[in-house]
Amino acid sequence: MKTRNILIAAIVAGLFVMSASPLLAMERAENKGKGHAGMSHASKTDTSKAQTKHAKHMAELKQLLADANAALQAGDSKKAAGLITKAQGMIEKMSTDGVVNNKCPIMGGTINPAKVPANLTRTFNGKKIGFCCAGCPGQWDKLSADAKAKKLHSVMGK
């Protein structure tokens, strides 16, 4: 039962990453370069490379989860757990490459999630949040948890 719950959690996490990562990967590639928290744009080639890399990681993750499911169906819970652990590691690596947002929750400016310096980040509800400039983290710190959630929600997926 415990292994089955782990498999379900891994599949859910995998689906989350699969739905969110293409947008973040494209935004990272488009914002590659210099400037205000990575606000300059890159070429279509960089975007294409990011999409290709993402597609490769997603194929590997899908295969790991399929193999884990097959192992579980065959009664090999040890193998299934090992494959799930590997998939979870891939998901963790993909989700911690940078901040979770590609727009500043205070000013709304575009940021490069992979290049936001540590002094322009805060952790909120277990997520690393990035800001566009030195003034924004201080303004963020003054907000209530509800206001932070609303600000972050307003810039996610844009």
N, C-alpha and C positions, 0 to 999 in steps of 0.2 A: 504494500500500500504506500509506504514512504517513497519508494522508487517511482511509483506511478505519479505521485504528487510532484516529485522533482521533475519528471518528464513534462508534466502539464505546465509547470512554472517555466521551464526552459522554452517550451513551444510558445507560450504567451510572450515571454521576453523576446524571443526571436521574431515574432510577428510585429512587436512594437518597434524593434530596431529596423526591420525590413520596411516598415511604413515611414519611419522618420529619417533614416539615414540617407536615402537618395537626395532629399532636399538639403540636408546639411552638407553632404559631399559636394553637391553642385555649388552651393553657396560658398563653401570653402575654396573651391577652385576658382570661382568667379571673383572672389575677393583676395586672391593670392597677390602678394606684393607688399609695397611699402605704404606708409601713411598712418593716419589716425586710426589706431587699432585695426590696421589692415583694411582700410576703406577703398583702396584702389582696385581696379579690376584686372583680371587675367584674360588670356586668350581663350578661344573656343577649344583649342587643343588641350589646355589645362582642365577644362570642364569635362572633355571627353575622357581624359585619363582618369579623372576622379570617378566618373560613371563606370568605366571599365573595371577599376579596382573594386568599387562597391559591388558590382555584379558578380565578380569573382568571389568576394567574401560571402555574399548572400548564397551563392551556389554551394560553397563549402559548408556554410551553416545549415542549409537545408539538408545536405547529404548527411552531416553529423546527426541531425535530429531524426532523419529517416532510418539511419543505421541503429540509433539508440532505440527507436520504436521497434525495429525488427528484432533486436537483441532481447528486448523486454517481452515481446510476443513469444520468442523462443525459450523464455525462461532464464535467460542469462542476465540477471540483474546486475552482476558485477561489471560486465562489459557495458551494459546500458548506462550505469552510473558513471563510468569512465568517459564515455562519449558525451554524456550530458555535461560533465564537468568541463570537458574541452570546449563544448559549445558555449557554456557560460563564460569561459575565459575569453572567447572570441567576442562575445556580446559586450563584456566589460571593457575590453580594449577599444572596441568601436565606440562605445558610449563615453569614454573618458578622454578621448583625443583632444577635446577642447571644451569650451563652455556649451551649454545647451541652447543658447539663443544666438540668433544672427542679427538681431537688432537690439540696440540699447533700450532697456525698459524705462529709462528716465527721459532721454531726448529723442529716441526713435531712430537714431542714425544707424546705418549698416556697419556691422563689425565682422571681422574674420574670426570665427569661433576657435580656430586652431592657433591663432596668434595673439590672443589677448594676454597681456602681461599679468602676472600674479597680483600686482597692486591694483589692477582694474577688475578684480573679481570678488565675489562674495558667494557664500554657500547659503542656499535657501531650500528648505524641505529636501535636503540631500542632493540638490542639484547645484552645479557650478554655474553661476550667472556672470556674464561679462558686461562691461560698460565701455562706452566710447571714449571717455576722457576722465581726468582725475577728479572733476567735480561731482560726477554722478554717483560713485559709491557712497559718499557722505550723505547725499540726498536720499539714497536708498536706505541707508541705516536709520534714518529718521522716520521712515514709513512704518505703519502697523503691518502685521502679518497679512491681514486682509487686503490692504492697499498694495502690498508687494505682490500678492497673488494676482490681483487684477492687472497691475502694470505688466507683469511677466506674461500673463495670458494674452494681453493686447498685442504683444510683439511676437509671440510664438507662431511659427508657420507662415510668417510673412516674408 
